[in-house]
Amino acid sequence: MDKKMLVVYYSWSNGNTEKIAEQLADACGADICRIETIEPYPSDYDETVEQVHREVDAGYEPAIEALEFDPSGYDVIAVGTPTWWYTMAPAVKTFMGSVDWAGKTIVAFATNGGWEGSTLDDIESAVAGATAGPSLAIQFDSTGGSRQITPQQQVDNWIERVQTL
Ligand SMILES: Cc1cc2nc3c(=O)[nH]c(=O)nc-3n(C[C@H](O)[C@H](O)[C@H](O)COP(=O)(O)O)c2cc1C
């Protein structure tokens, strides 16, 4: 692709979202960086699920570390998140609000355990002035594990569409 592309992702459980982010970045020759919260979530899965439930209900946006790359220098920004309580992870919400999206193309992708909710729409709604490119929800197993349910061919087809942007 002629345009400059950055893949920004958050991943917490098993690296599911990281795996998709790396495939996309490799295929598109894009820069890639990971969002990290300054305060880590509890190491206990269920505690994190409960904490995040409260955060999502409150619209909480946790502080995040500075990114390795400055999004303002890119034409296409792909944003990847695990689905957390039917939407993007709070740290991704923080990131979305930190970028001037005018004139950019957004490529949203979200992994989930079977309940994708409104995650992709929520990302695309948070980008005033941007154009939405192809988006994809990728299902992994319903126990929060790393087994990919969405056929890899669907992921590859989506990556090919992003390559044509
Ligand atoms: C706090 C929390 C909330 C979650 N909420 C949902 C949900 O609403 N719907 C769903 O399908 N999966 C949900 N999951 C499962 C993750 O979306 C899924 O395992 C994802 O692929 C993890 O990606 P990661 O390994 O990149 O963190 C949740 C997981 C966590 C930890």
The ligand as an SDF file (V2000), in Angstrom:
LIG
                    3D

 31 33  0  0  0  0  0  0  0  0999 V2000
  -12.6270   -8.2580   31.2280 C   0  0  0  0  0  0  0  0  0  0  0  0
  -13.0700   -9.1680   30.1240 C   0  0  0  0  0  0  0  0  0  0  0  0
  -14.3160   -8.9780   29.5410 C   0  0  0  0  0  0  0  0  0  0  0  0
  -14.7050   -9.7770   28.4530 C   0  0  0  0  0  0  0  0  0  0  0  0
  -15.9260   -9.5350   27.8750 N   0  0  0  0  0  0  0  0  0  0  0  0
  -16.2810  -10.2500   26.7680 C   0  0  0  0  0  0  0  0  0  0  0  0
  -17.5120   -9.9640   26.0790 C   0  0  0  0  0  0  0  0  0  0  0  0
  -18.2730   -9.0520   26.4270 O   0  0  0  0  0  0  0  0  0  0  0  0
  -17.8140  -10.7170   24.9800 N   0  0  0  0  0  0  0  0  0  0  0  0
  -16.9950  -11.7370   24.5410 C   0  0  0  0  0  0  0  0  0  0  0  0
  -17.3110  -12.3810   23.5470 O   0  0  0  0  0  0  0  0  0  0  0  0
  -15.8220  -12.0090   25.1720 N   0  0  0  0  0  0  0  0  0  0  0  0
  -15.4430  -11.2930   26.2520 C   0  0  0  0  0  0  0  0  0  0  0  0
  -14.2280  -11.5490   26.8570 N   0  0  0  0  0  0  0  0  0  0  0  0
  -13.3080  -12.5400   26.2170 C   0  0  0  0  0  0  0  0  0  0  0  0
  -12.2730  -11.8360   25.3170 C   0  0  0  0  0  0  0  0  0  0  0  0
  -12.8840  -10.8950   24.4400 O   0  0  0  0  0  0  0  0  0  0  0  0
  -11.5110  -12.8360   24.4210 C   0  0  0  0  0  0  0  0  0  0  0  0
  -10.9870  -13.8910   25.1920 O   0  0  0  0  0  0  0  0  0  0  0  0
  -10.4020  -12.1300   23.6390 C   0  0  0  0  0  0  0  0  0  0  0  0
  -10.0730  -12.8670   22.4840 O   0  0  0  0  0  0  0  0  0  0  0  0
   -9.1220  -11.9110   24.4680 C   0  0  0  0  0  0  0  0  0  0  0  0
   -8.1740  -11.2350   23.6750 O   0  0  0  0  0  0  0  0  0  0  0  0
   -6.6670  -10.9990   24.1900 P   0  0  0  0  0  0  0  0  0  0  0  0
   -6.0290  -12.3550   24.3700 O   0  0  0  0  0  0  0  0  0  0  0  0
   -6.0430  -10.2090   23.0830 O   0  0  0  0  0  0  0  0  0  0  0  0
   -6.7540  -10.2250   25.4680 O   0  0  0  0  0  0  0  0  0  0  0  0
  -13.8420  -10.7940   27.9620 C   0  0  0  0  0  0  0  0  0  0  0  0
  -12.5950  -10.9920   28.5780 C   0  0  0  0  0  0  0  0  0  0  0  0
  -12.2110  -10.2060   29.6460 C   0  0  0  0  0  0  0  0  0  0  0  0
  -10.8770  -10.4300   30.3010 C   0  0  0  0  0  0  0  0  0  0  0  0
  1  2  1  0
  2  3  1  0
  2 30  2  0
  3  4  2  0
  4  5  1  0
  4 28  1  0
  5  6  2  0
  6  7  1  0
  6 13  1  0
  7  8  2  0
  7  9  1  0
  9 10  1  0
 10 11  2  0
 10 12  1  0
 12 13  2  0
 13 14  1  0
 14 15  1  0
 14 28  1  0
 15 16  1  0
 16 17  1  0
 16 18  1  0
 18 19  1  0
 18 20  1  0
 20 21  1  0
 20 22  1  0
 22 23  1  0
 23 24  1  0
 24 25  2  0
 24 26  1  0
 24 27  1  0
 28 29  2  0
 29 30  1  0
 30 31  1  0
M  END
$$$$
